[in-house]
Amino acid sequence: MKTIALSLVHVGINPETAEEMDAMRGFIRDVLGMEEGQETPISWFGAGNRIEFMKEKGRGTKGHLGFYTPNMDQAIRELKAQGYSFDQDSAQYDEDGSLRLIYLTEEINGFAIHLFSRES
């Protein structure tokens, strides 16, 4: 049994249209009563930053799943041992040169998967 320490932190939703995105944001806010969070150049966050609404189609056919790991090197090593690969072009680094975020190369059921070691 593998011991990868991963926690699902957020789900990214890719809208087909701006109207679709607005409808989902409205549902989360008005029906579920979940607050809207920060806005970034590419997305809005909601539900305590657990849902990321992409302003335009992002990675993944349907969207993406963001997993936190306290040990990026170990998580990558163990996932590679299970046959997964990583998109090195997606890698983002902290000022000290440590890897902060990276996507798997493969989509799983239409979702891109990324690992991150800290919030940006």
PDB file as gemmi writes it, atoms N, CA and C in Angstrom:
CRYST1    1.000    1.000    1.000  90.00  90.00  90.00 P 1                      
ATOM      1  N   MET A   1       0.841  -1.184   0.000  1.00  0.00           N  
ATOM      2  CA  MET A   1       0.000   0.000   0.000  1.00  0.00           C  
ATOM      3  C   MET A   1       0.888   1.251   0.000  1.00  0.00           C  
ATOM      4  N   LYS A   2       0.540   2.194  -0.839  1.00  0.00           N  
ATOM      5  CA  LYS A   2       1.304   3.432  -0.946  1.00  0.00           C  
ATOM      6  C   LYS A   2       0.933   4.386   0.183  1.00  0.00           C  
ATOM      7  N   THR A   3       1.871   5.232   0.511  1.00  0.00           N  
ATOM      8  CA  THR A   3       1.666   6.161   1.628  1.00  0.00           C  
ATOM      9  C   THR A   3       1.773   7.617   1.192  1.00  0.00           C  
ATOM     10  N   ILE A   4       1.328   7.910   0.009  1.00  0.00           N  
ATOM     11  CA  ILE A   4       1.402   9.290  -0.480  1.00  0.00           C  
ATOM     12  C   ILE A   4       0.473  10.157   0.359  1.00  0.00           C  
ATOM     13  N   ALA A   5       1.029  11.223   0.896  1.00  0.00           N  
ATOM     14  CA  ALA A   5       0.226  12.160   1.676  1.00  0.00           C  
ATOM     15  C   ALA A   5      -0.339  13.224   0.738  1.00  0.00           C  
ATOM     16  N   LEU A   6      -1.599  13.034   0.327  1.00  0.00           N  
ATOM     17  CA  LEU A   6      -2.274  13.988  -0.559  1.00  0.00           C  
ATOM     18  C   LEU A   6      -3.627  14.330   0.040  1.00  0.00           C  
ATOM     19  N   SER A   7      -3.988  15.610  -0.048  1.00  0.00           N  
ATOM     20  CA  SER A   7      -5.308  16.058   0.401  1.00  0.00           C  
ATOM     21  C   SER A   7      -5.955  16.861  -0.710  1.00  0.00           C  
ATOM     22  N   LEU A   8      -7.171  16.482  -1.086  1.00  0.00           N  
ATOM     23  CA  LEU A   8      -7.900  17.254  -2.091  1.00  0.00           C  
ATOM     24  C   LEU A   8      -8.249  18.604  -1.488  1.00  0.00           C  
ATOM     25  N   VAL A   9      -7.796  19.665  -2.123  1.00  0.00           N  
ATOM     26  CA  VAL A   9      -7.999  21.011  -1.598  1.00  0.00           C  
ATOM     27  C   VAL A   9      -9.012  21.790  -2.416  1.00  0.00           C  
ATOM     28  N   HIS A  10      -8.952  21.661  -3.740  1.00  0.00           N  
ATOM     29  CA  HIS A  10      -9.943  22.365  -4.547  1.00  0.00           C  
ATOM     30  C   HIS A  10     -10.233  21.643  -5.856  1.00  0.00           C  
ATOM     31  N   VAL A  11     -11.396  21.992  -6.401  1.00  0.00           N  
ATOM     32  CA  VAL A  11     -11.837  21.498  -7.697  1.00  0.00           C  
ATOM     33  C   VAL A  11     -11.933  22.703  -8.625  1.00  0.00           C  
ATOM     34  N   GLY A  12     -11.311  22.603  -9.782  1.00  0.00           N  
ATOM     35  CA  GLY A  12     -11.397  23.651 -10.791  1.00  0.00           C  
ATOM     36  C   GLY A  12     -12.443  23.276 -11.820  1.00  0.00           C  
ATOM     37  N   ILE A  13     -13.329  24.207 -12.126  1.00  0.00           N  
ATOM     38  CA  ILE A  13     -14.412  23.962 -13.071  1.00  0.00           C  
ATOM     39  C   ILE A  13     -14.167  24.776 -14.333  1.00  0.00           C  
ATOM     40  N   ASN A  14     -14.159  24.098 -15.478  1.00  0.00           N  
ATOM     41  CA  ASN A  14     -14.006  24.755 -16.772  1.00  0.00           C  
ATOM     42  C   ASN A  14     -15.379  25.019 -17.368  1.00  0.00           C  
ATOM     43  N   PRO A  15     -15.763  26.258 -17.554  1.00  0.00           N  
ATOM     44  CA  PRO A  15     -17.049  26.532 -18.188  1.00  0.00           C  
ATOM     45  C   PRO A  15     -16.942  26.462 -19.708  1.00  0.00           C  
ATOM     46  N   GLU A  16     -18.044  26.133 -20.340  1.00  0.00           N  
ATOM     47  CA  GLU A  16     -18.102  26.225 -21.800  1.00  0.00           C  
ATOM     48  C   GLU A  16     -18.343  27.673 -22.217  1.00  0.00           C  
ATOM     49  N   THR A  17     -19.087  28.393 -21.382  1.00  0.00           N  
ATOM     50  CA  THR A  17     -19.410  29.799 -21.682  1.00  0.00           C  
ATOM     51  C   THR A  17     -19.350  30.610 -20.384  1.00  0.00           C  
ATOM     52  N   ALA A  18     -19.312  31.915 -20.526  1.00  0.00           N  
ATOM     53  CA  ALA A  18     -19.346  32.800 -19.359  1.00  0.00           C  
ATOM     54  C   ALA A  18     -20.666  32.642 -18.608  1.00  0.00           C  
ATOM     55  N   GLU A  19     -21.738  32.395 -19.337  1.00  0.00           N  
ATOM     56  CA  GLU A  19     -23.046  32.215 -18.711  1.00  0.00           C  
ATOM     57  C   GLU A  19     -23.067  30.969 -17.831  1.00  0.00           C  
ATOM     58  N   GLU A  20     -22.429  29.887 -18.301  1.00  0.00           N  
ATOM     59  CA  GLU A  20     -22.329  28.663 -17.503  1.00  0.00           C  
ATOM     60  C   GLU A  20     -21.600  28.928 -16.198  1.00  0.00           C  
ATOM     61  N   MET A  21     -20.494  29.654 -16.295  1.00  0.00           N  
ATOM     62  CA  MET A  21     -19.715  29.957 -15.107  1.00  0.00           C  
ATOM     63  C   MET A  21     -20.526  30.798 -14.138  1.00  0.00           C  
ATOM     64  N   ASP A  22     -21.206  31.808 -14.638  1.00  0.00           N  
ATOM     65  CA  ASP A  22     -22.020  32.670 -13.783  1.00  0.00           C  
ATOM     66  C   ASP A  22     -23.139  31.877 -13.110  1.00  0.00           C  
ATOM     67  N   ALA A  23     -23.736  30.924 -13.833  1.00  0.00           N  
ATOM     68  CA  ALA A  23     -24.798  30.106 -13.247  1.00  0.00           C  
ATOM     69  C   ALA A  23     -24.261  29.257 -12.092  1.00  0.00           C  
ATOM     70  N   MET A  24     -23.089  28.659 -12.268  1.00  0.00           N  
ATOM     71  CA  MET A  24     -22.508  27.842 -11.200  1.00  0.00           C  
ATOM     72  C   MET A  24     -22.094  28.714 -10.018  1.00  0.00           C  
ATOM     73  N   ARG A  25     -21.502  29.855 -10.289  1.00  0.00           N  
ATOM     74  CA  ARG A  25     -21.133  30.766  -9.194  1.00  0.00           C  
ATOM     75  C   ARG A  25     -22.379  31.194  -8.424  1.00  0.00           C  
ATOM     76  N   GLY A  26     -23.458  31.481  -9.148  1.00  0.00           N  
ATOM     77  CA  GLY A  26     -24.707  31.873  -8.499  1.00  0.00           C  
ATOM     78  C   GLY A  26     -25.281  30.756  -7.652  1.00  0.00           C  
ATOM     79  N   PHE A  27     -25.222  29.533  -8.138  1.00  0.00           N  
ATOM     80  CA  PHE A  27     -25.725  28.384  -7.379  1.00  0.00           C  
ATOM     81  C   PHE A  27     -24.940  28.220  -6.076  1.00  0.00           C  
ATOM     82  N   ILE A  28     -23.637  28.274  -6.171  1.00  0.00           N  
ATOM     83  CA  ILE A  28     -22.790  28.118  -4.981  1.00  0.00           C  
ATOM     84  C   ILE A  28     -23.083  29.226  -3.973  1.00  0.00           C  
ATOM     85  N   ARG A  29     -23.237  30.438  -4.461  1.00  0.00           N  
ATOM     86  CA  ARG A  29     -23.465  31.600  -3.595  1.00  0.00           C  
ATOM     87  C   ARG A  29     -24.896  31.651  -3.074  1.00  0.00           C  
ATOM     88  N   ASP A  30     -25.877  31.602  -3.976  1.00  0.00           N  
ATOM     89  CA  ASP A  30     -27.272  31.870  -3.611  1.00  0.00           C  
ATOM     90  C   ASP A  30     -28.011  30.660  -3.052  1.00  0.00           C  
ATOM     91  N   VAL A  31     -27.752  29.482  -3.599  1.00  0.00           N  
ATOM     92  CA  VAL A  31     -28.484  28.292  -3.169  1.00  0.00           C  
ATOM     93  C   VAL A  31     -27.780  27.615  -1.994  1.00  0.00           C  
ATOM     94  N   LEU A  32     -26.456  27.470  -2.106  1.00  0.00           N  
ATOM     95  CA  LEU A  32     -25.721  26.786  -1.053  1.00  0.00           C  
ATOM     96  C   LEU A  32     -25.231  27.725   0.052  1.00  0.00           C  
ATOM     97  N   GLY A  33     -25.305  29.022  -0.217  1.00  0.00           N  
ATOM     98  CA  GLY A  33     -24.898  30.003   0.788  1.00  0.00           C  
ATOM     99  C   GLY A  33     -23.404  30.045   1.045  1.00  0.00           C  
ATOM    100  N   MET A  34     -22.620  29.630   0.070  1.00  0.00           N  
ATOM    101  CA  MET A  34     -21.160  29.622   0.228  1.00  0.00           C  
ATOM    102  C   MET A  34     -20.595  30.917  -0.325  1.00  0.00           C  
ATOM    103  N   GLU A  35     -19.712  31.526   0.446  1.00  0.00           N  
ATOM    104  CA  GLU A  35     -19.159  32.817   0.057  1.00  0.00           C  
ATOM    105  C   GLU A  35     -18.239  32.695  -1.159  1.00  0.00           C  
ATOM    106  N   GLU A  36     -18.183  33.808  -1.888  1.00  0.00           N  
ATOM    107  CA  GLU A  36     -17.218  33.886  -2.978  1.00  0.00           C  
ATOM    108  C   GLU A  36     -15.910  34.359  -2.386  1.00  0.00           C  
ATOM    109  N   GLY A  37     -14.818  33.811  -2.901  1.00  0.00           N  
ATOM    110  CA  GLY A  37     -13.499  34.158  -2.387  1.00  0.00           C  
ATOM    111  C   GLY A  37     -12.769  35.095  -3.320  1.00  0.00           C  
ATOM    112  N   GLN A  38     -11.487  34.924  -3.361  1.00  0.00           N  
ATOM    113  CA  GLN A  38     -10.632  35.825  -4.123  1.00  0.00           C  
ATOM    114  C   GLN A  38     -10.802  35.664  -5.622  1.00  0.00           C  
ATOM    115  N   GLU A  39     -10.502  36.721  -6.325  1.00  0.00           N  
ATOM    116  CA  GLU A  39     -10.453  36.697  -7.785  1.00  0.00           C  
ATOM    117  C   GLU A  39      -8.993  36.788  -8.193  1.00  0.00           C  
ATOM    118  N   THR A  40      -8.609  35.982  -9.166  1.00  0.00           N  
ATOM    119  CA  THR A  40      -7.268  36.041  -9.737  1.00  0.00           C  
ATOM    120  C   THR A  40      -7.420  36.431 -11.205  1.00  0.00           C  
ATOM    121  N   PRO A  41      -6.332  36.662 -11.898  1.00  0.00           N  
ATOM    122  CA  PRO A  41      -6.459  36.990 -13.325  1.00  0.00           C  
ATOM    123  C   PRO A  41      -7.143  35.886 -14.147  1.00  0.00           C  
ATOM    124  N   ILE A  42      -7.072  34.620 -13.695  1.00  0.00           N  
ATOM    125  CA  ILE A  42      -7.622  33.525 -14.493  1.00  0.00           C  
ATOM    126  C   ILE A  42      -8.850  32.869 -13.888  1.00  0.00           C  
ATOM    127  N   SER A  43      -9.209  33.214 -12.644  1.00  0.00           N  
ATOM    128  CA  SER A  43     -10.301  32.495 -11.998  1.00  0.00           C  
ATOM    129  C   SER A  43     -10.896  33.268 -10.826  1.00  0.00           C  
ATOM    130  N   TRP A  44     -12.029  32.740 -10.340  1.00  0.00           N  
ATOM    131  CA  TRP A  44     -12.638  33.169  -9.085  1.00  0.00           C  
ATOM    132  C   TRP A  44     -12.662  31.946  -8.189  1.00  0.00           C  
ATOM    133  N   PHE A  45     -12.496  32.157  -6.903  1.00  0.00           N  
ATOM    134  CA  PHE A  45     -12.626  31.063  -5.949  1.00  0.00           C  
ATOM    135  C   PHE A  45     -13.914  31.229  -5.180  1.00  0.00           C  
ATOM    136  N   GLY A  46     -14.491  30.121  -4.753  1.00  0.00           N  
ATOM    137  CA  GLY A  46     -15.693  30.139  -3.943  1.00  0.00           C  
ATOM    138  C   GLY A  46     -15.690  28.983  -2.963  1.00  0.00           C  
ATOM    139  N   ALA A  47     -16.679  28.988  -2.107  1.00  0.00           N  
ATOM    140  CA  ALA A  47     -16.842  27.918  -1.114  1.00  0.00           C  
ATOM    141  C   ALA A  47     -15.575  27.760  -0.284  1.00  0.00           C  
ATOM    142  N   GLY A  48     -15.091  28.887   0.241  1.00  0.00           N  
ATOM    143  CA  GLY A  48     -13.885  28.823   1.054  1.00  0.00           C  
ATOM    144  C   GLY A  48     -12.665  28.388   0.273  1.00  0.00           C  
ATOM    145  N   ASN A  49     -12.584  28.790  -0.979  1.00  0.00           N  
ATOM    146  CA  ASN A  49     -11.487  28.455  -1.893  1.00  0.00           C  
ATOM    147  C   ASN A  49     -11.428  26.974  -2.251  1.00  0.00           C  
ATOM    148  N   ARG A  50     -12.512  26.239  -2.027  1.00  0.00           N  
ATOM    149  CA  ARG A  50     -12.550  24.825  -2.405  1.00  0.00           C  
ATOM    150  C   ARG A  50     -12.979  24.621  -3.853  1.00  0.00           C  
ATOM    151  N   ILE A  51     -13.586  25.646  -4.453  1.00  0.00           N  
ATOM    152  CA  ILE A  51     -13.995  25.559  -5.859  1.00  0.00           C  
ATOM    153  C   ILE A  51     -13.349  26.720  -6.606  1.00  0.00           C  
ATOM    154  N   GLU A  52     -12.698  26.407  -7.709  1.00  0.00           N  
ATOM    155  CA  GLU A  52     -12.075  27.419  -8.551  1.00  0.00           C  
ATOM    156  C   GLU A  52     -12.860  27.475  -9.855  1.00  0.00           C  
ATOM    157  N   PHE A  53     -13.448  28.623 -10.133  1.00  0.00           N  
ATOM    158  CA  PHE A  53     -14.210  28.829 -11.361  1.00  0.00           C  
ATOM    159  C   PHE A  53     -13.283  29.487 -12.375  1.00  0.00           C  
ATOM    160  N   MET A  54     -12.894  28.739 -13.380  1.00  0.00           N  
ATOM    161  CA  MET A  54     -11.991  29.265 -14.397  1.00  0.00           C  
ATOM    162  C   MET A  54     -12.736  30.273 -15.269  1.00  0.00           C  
ATOM    163  N   LYS A  55     -12.110  31.406 -15.561  1.00  0.00           N  
ATOM    164  CA  LYS A  55     -12.736  32.423 -16.416  1.00  0.00           C  
ATOM    165  C   LYS A  55     -12.761  31.966 -17.864  1.00  0.00           C  
ATOM    166  N   GLU A  56     -11.787  31.178 -18.237  1.00  0.00           N  
ATOM    167  CA  GLU A  56     -11.716  30.573 -19.564  1.00  0.00           C  
ATOM    168  C   GLU A  56     -11.333  29.122 -19.364  1.00  0.00           C  
ATOM    169  N   LYS A  57     -11.460  28.337 -20.402  1.00  0.00           N  
ATOM    170  CA  LYS A  57     -11.131  26.916 -20.278  1.00  0.00           C  
ATOM    171  C   LYS A  57      -9.701  26.758 -19.788  1.00  0.00           C  
ATOM    172  N   GLY A  58      -9.548  26.061 -18.690  1.00  0.00           N  
ATOM    173  CA  GLY A  58      -8.235  25.793 -18.123  1.00  0.00           C  
ATOM    174  C   GLY A  58      -7.783  24.387 -18.470  1.00  0.00           C  
ATOM    175  N   ARG A  59      -6.842  23.892 -17.725  1.00  0.00           N  
ATOM    176  CA  ARG A  59      -6.342  22.526 -17.939  1.00  0.00           C  
ATOM    177  C   ARG A  59      -7.442  21.516 -17.651  1.00  0.00           C  
ATOM    178  N   GLY A  60      -7.379  20.420 -18.353  1.00  0.00           N  
ATOM    179  CA  GLY A  60      -8.350  19.345 -18.183  1.00  0.00           C  
ATOM    180  C   GLY A  60      -9.579  19.575 -19.028  1.00  0.00           C  
ATOM    181  N   THR A  61     -10.097  18.513 -19.596  1.00  0.00           N  
ATOM    182  CA  THR A  61     -11.295  18.608 -20.420  1.00  0.00           C  
ATOM    183  C   THR A  61     -12.464  19.155 -19.613  1.00  0.00           C  
ATOM    184  N   LYS A  62     -12.642  18.633 -18.401  1.00  0.00           N  
ATOM    185  CA  LYS A  62     -13.741  19.062 -17.533  1.00  0.00           C  
ATOM    186  C   LYS A  62     -13.290  20.075 -16.492  1.00  0.00           C  
ATOM    187  N   GLY A  63     -12.033  20.030 -16.130  1.00  0.00           N  
ATOM    188  CA  GLY A  63     -11.499  20.909 -15.097  1.00  0.00           C  
ATOM    189  C   GLY A  63     -10.271  20.273 -14.477  1.00  0.00           C  
ATOM    190  N   HIS A  64      -9.992  20.644 -13.239  1.00  0.00           N  
ATOM    191  CA  HIS A  64      -8.818  20.090 -12.575  1.00  0.00           C  
ATOM    192  C   HIS A  64      -9.076  19.859 -11.094  1.00  0.00           C  
ATOM    193  N   LEU A  65      -8.255  19.009 -10.517  1.00  0.00           N  
ATOM    194  CA  LEU A  65      -8.291  18.722  -9.090  1.00  0.00           C  
ATOM    195  C   LEU A  65      -6.948  19.123  -8.515  1.00  0.00           C  
ATOM    196  N   GLY A  66      -6.968  19.903  -7.439  1.00  0.00           N  
ATOM    197  CA  GLY A  66      -5.743  20.359  -6.801  1.00  0.00           C  
ATOM    198  C   GLY A  66      -5.518  19.630  -5.490  1.00  0.00           C  
ATOM    199  N   PHE A  67      -4.397  18.930  -5.391  1.00  0.00           N  
ATOM    200  CA  PHE A  67      -4.054  18.170  -4.199  1.00  0.00           C  
ATOM    201  C   PHE A  67      -2.846  18.787  -3.502  1.00  0.00           C  
ATOM    202  N   TYR A  68      -2.971  18.982  -2.201  1.00  0.00           N  
ATOM    203  CA  TYR A  68      -1.855  19.454  -1.381  1.00  0.00           C  
ATOM    204  C   TYR A  68      -1.036  18.265  -0.914  1.00  0.00           C  
ATOM    205  N   THR A  69       0.270  18.417  -0.915  1.00  0.00           N  
ATOM    206  CA  THR A  69       1.163  17.438  -0.320  1.00  0.00           C  
ATOM    207  C   THR A  69       2.206  18.162   0.515  1.00  0.00           C  
ATOM    208  N   PRO A  70       2.481  17.671   1.711  1.00  0.00           N  
ATOM    209  CA  PRO A  70       3.521  18.297   2.516  1.00  0.00           C  
ATOM    210  C   PRO A  70       4.924  17.915   2.051  1.00  0.00           C  
ATOM    211  N   ASN A  71       5.023  16.887   1.191  1.00  0.00           N  
ATOM    212  CA  ASN A  71       6.327  16.432   0.724  1.00  0.00           C  
ATOM    213  C   ASN A  71       6.251  16.184  -0.782  1.00  0.00           C  
ATOM    214  N   MET A  72       6.530  17.224  -1.539  1.00  0.00           N  
ATOM    215  CA  MET A  72       6.413  17.161  -2.998  1.00  0.00           C  
ATOM    216  C   MET A  72       7.328  16.088  -3.587  1.00  0.00           C  
ATOM    217  N   ASP A  73       8.567  16.015  -3.127  1.00  0.00           N  
ATOM    218  CA  ASP A  73       9.509  15.037  -3.683  1.00  0.00           C  
ATOM    219  C   ASP A  73       9.011  13.609  -3.478  1.00  0.00           C  
ATOM    220  N   GLN A  74       8.532  13.306  -2.285  1.00  0.00           N  
ATOM    221  CA  GLN A  74       8.040  11.960  -1.998  1.00  0.00           C  
ATOM    222  C   GLN A  74       6.803  11.640  -2.838  1.00  0.00           C  
ATOM    223  N   ALA A  75       5.878  12.591  -2.935  1.00  0.00           N  
ATOM    224  CA  ALA A  75       4.658  12.367  -3.716  1.00  0.00           C  
ATOM    225  C   ALA A  75       4.997  12.101  -5.176  1.00  0.00           C  
ATOM    226  N   ILE A  76       5.890  12.887  -5.740  1.00  0.00           N  
ATOM    227  CA  ILE A  76       6.286  12.697  -7.141  1.00  0.00           C  
ATOM    228  C   ILE A  76       6.964  11.340  -7.317  1.00  0.00           C  
ATOM    229  N   ARG A  77       7.863  11.021  -6.434  1.00  0.00           N  
ATOM    230  CA  ARG A  77       8.577   9.741  -6.514  1.00  0.00           C  
ATOM    231  C   ARG A  77       7.593   8.567  -6.476  1.00  0.00           C  
ATOM    232  N   GLU A  78       6.644   8.599  -5.541  1.00  0.00           N  
ATOM    233  CA  GLU A  78       5.698   7.497  -5.408  1.00  0.00           C  
ATOM    234  C   GLU A  78       4.727   7.428  -6.591  1.00  0.00           C  
ATOM    235  N   LEU A  79       4.285   8.575  -7.093  1.00  0.00           N  
ATOM    236  CA  LEU A  79       3.396   8.563  -8.257  1.00  0.00           C  
ATOM    237  C   LEU A  79       4.124   8.059  -9.502  1.00  0.00           C  
ATOM    238  N   LYS A  80       5.383   8.460  -9.670  1.00  0.00           N  
ATOM    239  CA  LYS A  80       6.169   7.949 -10.801  1.00  0.00           C  
ATOM    240  C   LYS A  80       6.321   6.433 -10.709  1.00  0.00           C  
ATOM    241  N   ALA A  81       6.510   5.915  -9.492  1.00  0.00           N  
ATOM    242  CA  ALA A  81       6.636   4.472  -9.302  1.00  0.00           C  
ATOM    243  C   ALA A  81       5.348   3.748  -9.683  1.00  0.00           C  
ATOM    244  N   GLN A  82       4.226   4.462  -9.628  1.00  0.00           N  
ATOM    245  CA  GLN A  82       2.937   3.876 -10.028  1.00  0.00           C  
ATOM    246  C   GLN A  82       2.641   4.087 -11.505  1.00  0.00           C  
ATOM    247  N   GLY A  83       3.578   4.707 -12.235  1.00  0.00           N  
ATOM    248  CA  GLY A  83       3.431   4.853 -13.679  1.00  0.00           C  
ATOM    249  C   GLY A  83       2.948   6.206 -14.159  1.00  0.00           C  
ATOM    250  N   TYR A  84       2.781   7.168 -13.254  1.00  0.00           N  
ATOM    251  CA  TYR A  84       2.339   8.506 -13.662  1.00  0.00           C  
ATOM    252  C   TYR A  84       3.544   9.347 -14.049  1.00  0.00           C  
ATOM    253  N   SER A  85       3.303  10.296 -14.944  1.00  0.00           N  
ATOM    254  CA  SER A  85       4.365  11.220 -15.343  1.00  0.00           C  
ATOM    255  C   SER A  85       3.894  12.644 -15.094  1.00  0.00           C  
ATOM    256  N   PHE A  86       4.847  13.565 -15.143  1.00  0.00           N  
ATOM    257  CA  PHE A  86       4.572  14.958 -14.815  1.00  0.00           C  
ATOM    258  C   PHE A  86       4.923  15.872 -15.972  1.00  0.00           C  
ATOM    259  N   ASP A  87       4.109  16.913 -16.149  1.00  0.00           N  
ATOM    260  CA  ASP A  87       4.319  17.912 -17.197  1.00  0.00           C  
ATOM    261  C   ASP A  87       5.288  18.962 -16.657  1.00  0.00           C  
ATOM    262  N   GLN A  88       6.531  18.828 -17.020  1.00  0.00           N  
ATOM    263  CA  GLN A  88       7.557  19.738 -16.507  1.00  0.00           C  
ATOM    264  C   GLN A  88       7.299  21.196 -16.912  1.00  0.00           C  
ATOM    265  N   ASP A  89       6.597  21.408 -18.023  1.00  0.00           N  
ATOM    266  CA  ASP A  89       6.272  22.775 -18.446  1.00  0.00           C  
ATOM    267  C   ASP A  89       5.285  23.447 -17.500  1.00  0.00           C  
ATOM    268  N   SER A  90       4.576  22.664 -16.693  1.00  0.00           N  
ATOM    269  CA  SER A  90       3.606  23.235 -15.752  1.00  0.00           C  
ATOM    270  C   SER A  90       4.228  23.579 -14.399  1.00  0.00           C  
ATOM    271  N   ALA A  91       5.473  23.182 -14.192  1.00  0.00           N  
ATOM    272  CA  ALA A  91       6.122  23.357 -12.887  1.00  0.00           C  
ATOM    273  C   ALA A  91       6.242  24.835 -12.517  1.00  0.00           C  
ATOM    274  N   GLN A  92       5.898  25.127 -11.264  1.00  0.00           N  
ATOM    275  CA  GLN A  92       6.067  26.471 -10.705  1.00  0.00           C  
ATOM    276  C   GLN A  92       6.921  26.343  -9.453  1.00  0.00           C  
ATOM    277  N   TYR A  93       7.824  27.294  -9.275  1.00  0.00           N  
ATOM    278  CA  TYR A  93       8.804  27.216  -8.197  1.00  0.00           C  
ATOM    279  C   TYR A  93       8.692  28.407  -7.253  1.00  0.00           C  
ATOM    280  N   ASP A  94       9.047  28.172  -5.992  1.00  0.00           N  
ATOM    281  CA  ASP A  94       9.145  29.240  -5.009  1.00  0.00           C  
ATOM    282  C   ASP A  94      10.431  30.024  -5.250  1.00  0.00           C  
ATOM    283  N   GLU A  95      10.557  31.153  -4.580  1.00  0.00           N  
ATOM    284  CA  GLU A  95      11.757  31.980  -4.721  1.00  0.00           C  
ATOM    285  C   GLU A  95      13.025  31.222  -4.349  1.00  0.00           C  
ATOM    286  N   ASP A  96      12.916  30.271  -3.427  1.00  0.00           N  
ATOM    287  CA  ASP A  96      14.100  29.503  -3.014  1.00  0.00           C  
ATOM    288  C   ASP A  96      14.409  28.351  -3.973  1.00  0.00           C  
ATOM    289  N   GLY A  97      13.639  28.219  -5.051  1.00  0.00           N  
ATOM    290  CA  GLY A  97      13.883  27.200  -6.060  1.00  0.00           C  
ATOM    291  C   GLY A  97      13.176  25.886  -5.809  1.00  0.00           C  
ATOM    292  N   SER A  98      12.423  25.770  -4.708  1.00  0.00           N  
ATOM    293  CA  SER A  98      11.708  24.518  -4.443  1.00  0.00           C  
ATOM    294  C   SER A  98      10.431  24.461  -5.271  1.00  0.00           C  
ATOM    295  N   LEU A  99      10.091  23.263  -5.714  1.00  0.00           N  
ATOM    296  CA  LEU A  99       8.908  23.053  -6.535  1.00  0.00           C  
ATOM    297  C   LEU A  99       7.655  23.313  -5.709  1.00  0.00           C  
ATOM    298  N   ARG A 100       6.785  24.176  -6.216  1.00  0.00           N  
ATOM    299  CA  ARG A 100       5.550  24.537  -5.520  1.00  0.00           C  
ATOM    300  C   ARG A 100       4.329  23.876  -6.128  1.00  0.00           C  
ATOM    301  N   LEU A 101       4.297  23.710  -7.467  1.00  0.00           N  
ATOM    302  CA  LEU A 101       3.120  23.183  -8.148  1.00  0.00           C  
ATOM    303  C   LEU A 101       3.551  22.469  -9.417  1.00  0.00           C  
ATOM    304  N   ILE A 102       2.876  21.343  -9.715  1.00  0.00           N  
ATOM    305  CA  ILE A 102       3.127  20.634 -10.969  1.00  0.00           C  
ATOM    306  C   ILE A 102       1.905  19.781 -11.307  1.00  0.00           C  
ATOM    307  N   TYR A 103       1.619  19.665 -12.614  1.00  0.00           N  
ATOM    308  CA  TYR A 103       0.498  18.844 -13.108  1.00  0.00           C  
ATOM    309  C   TYR A 103       0.997  17.483 -13.565  1.00  0.00           C  
ATOM    310  N   LEU A 104       0.143  16.473 -13.387  1.00  0.00           N  
ATOM    311  CA  LEU A 104       0.378  15.195 -14.033  1.00  0.00           C  
ATOM    312  C   LEU A 104       0.239  15.396 -15.534  1.00  0.00           C  
ATOM    313  N   THR A 105       0.906  14.597 -16.309  1.00  0.00           N  
ATOM    314  CA  THR A 105       0.772  14.653 -17.761  1.00  0.00           C  
ATOM    315  C   THR A 105      -0.605  14.156 -18.189  1.00  0.00           C  
ATOM    316  N   GLU A 106      -1.066  13.097 -17.541  1.00  0.00           N  
ATOM    317  CA  GLU A 106      -2.319  12.448 -17.908  1.00  0.00           C  
ATOM    318  C   GLU A 106      -3.524  13.125 -17.260  1.00  0.00           C  
ATOM    319  N   GLU A 107      -4.634  13.132 -17.980  1.00  0.00           N  
ATOM    320  CA  GLU A 107      -5.920  13.477 -17.382  1.00  0.00           C  
ATOM    321  C   GLU A 107      -6.528  12.190 -16.838  1.00  0.00           C  
ATOM    322  N   ILE A 108      -7.326  12.312 -15.803  1.00  0.00           N  
ATOM    323  CA  ILE A 108      -8.050  11.166 -15.266  1.00  0.00           C  
ATOM    324  C   ILE A 108      -9.532  11.511 -15.324  1.00  0.00           C  
ATOM    325  N   ASN A 109     -10.280  10.759 -16.108  1.00  0.00           N  
ATOM    326  CA  ASN A 109     -11.712  11.000 -16.318  1.00  0.00           C  
ATOM    327  C   ASN A 109     -12.001  12.448 -16.711  1.00  0.00           C  
ATOM    328  N   GLY A 110     -11.138  13.019 -17.532  1.00  0.00           N  
ATOM    329  CA  GLY A 110     -11.346  14.372 -18.021  1.00  0.00           C  
ATOM    330  C   GLY A 110     -10.848  15.465 -17.104  1.00  0.00           C  
ATOM    331  N   PHE A 111     -10.205  15.094 -15.984  1.00  0.00           N  
ATOM    332  CA  PHE A 111      -9.692  16.099 -15.055  1.00  0.00           C  
ATOM    333  C   PHE A 111      -8.171  16.092 -15.054  1.00  0.00           C  
ATOM    334  N   ALA A 112      -7.598  17.289 -15.162  1.00  0.00           N  
ATOM    335  CA  ALA A 112      -6.175  17.447 -14.950  1.00  0.00           C  
ATOM    336  C   ALA A 112      -5.952  17.375 -13.431  1.00  0.00           C  
ATOM    337  N   ILE A 113      -4.797  16.889 -13.036  1.00  0.00           N  
ATOM    338  CA  ILE A 113      -4.471  16.742 -11.618  1.00  0.00           C  
ATOM    339  C   ILE A 113      -3.204  17.534 -11.346  1.00  0.00           C  
ATOM    340  N   HIS A 114      -3.253  18.397 -10.322  1.00  0.00           N  
ATOM    341  CA  HIS A 114      -1.998  19.034  -9.931  1.00  0.00           C  
ATOM    342  C   HIS A 114      -1.736  18.852  -8.457  1.00  0.00           C  
ATOM    343  N   LEU A 115      -0.447  18.806  -8.150  1.00  0.00           N  
ATOM    344  CA  LEU A 115       0.024  18.743  -6.776  1.00  0.00           C  
ATOM    345  C   LEU A 115       0.596  20.109  -6.433  1.00  0.00           C  
ATOM    346  N   PHE A 116       0.450  20.504  -5.176  1.00  0.00           N  
ATOM    347  CA  PHE A 116       1.121  21.714  -4.740  1.00  0.00           C  
ATOM    348  C   PHE A 116       1.552  21.557  -3.293  1.00  0.00           C  
ATOM    349  N   SER A 117       2.591  22.308  -2.957  1.00  0.00           N  
ATOM    350  CA  SER A 117       3.160  22.180  -1.626  1.00  0.00           C  
ATOM    351  C   SER A 117       2.794  23.349  -0.720  1.00  0.00           C  
ATOM    352  N   ARG A 118       2.251  24.399  -1.295  1.00  0.00           N  
ATOM    353  CA  ARG A 118       1.765  25.532  -0.499  1.00  0.00           C  
ATOM    354  C   ARG A 118       0.873  26.377  -1.365  1.00  0.00           C  
ATOM    355  N   GLU A 119       0.005  27.146  -0.726  1.00  0.00           N  
ATOM    356  CA  GLU A 119      -0.885  28.064  -1.456  1.00  0.00           C  
ATOM    357  C   GLU A 119      -0.040  29.178  -2.044  1.00  0.00           C  
ATOM    358  N   SER A 120      -0.396  29.637  -3.239  1.00  0.00           N  
ATOM    359  CA  SER A 120       0.330  30.747  -3.860  1.00  0.00           C  
ATOM    360  C   SER A 120      -0.197  32.060  -3.382  1.00  0.00           C  
TER     361      SER A 120                                                      
END                                                                             
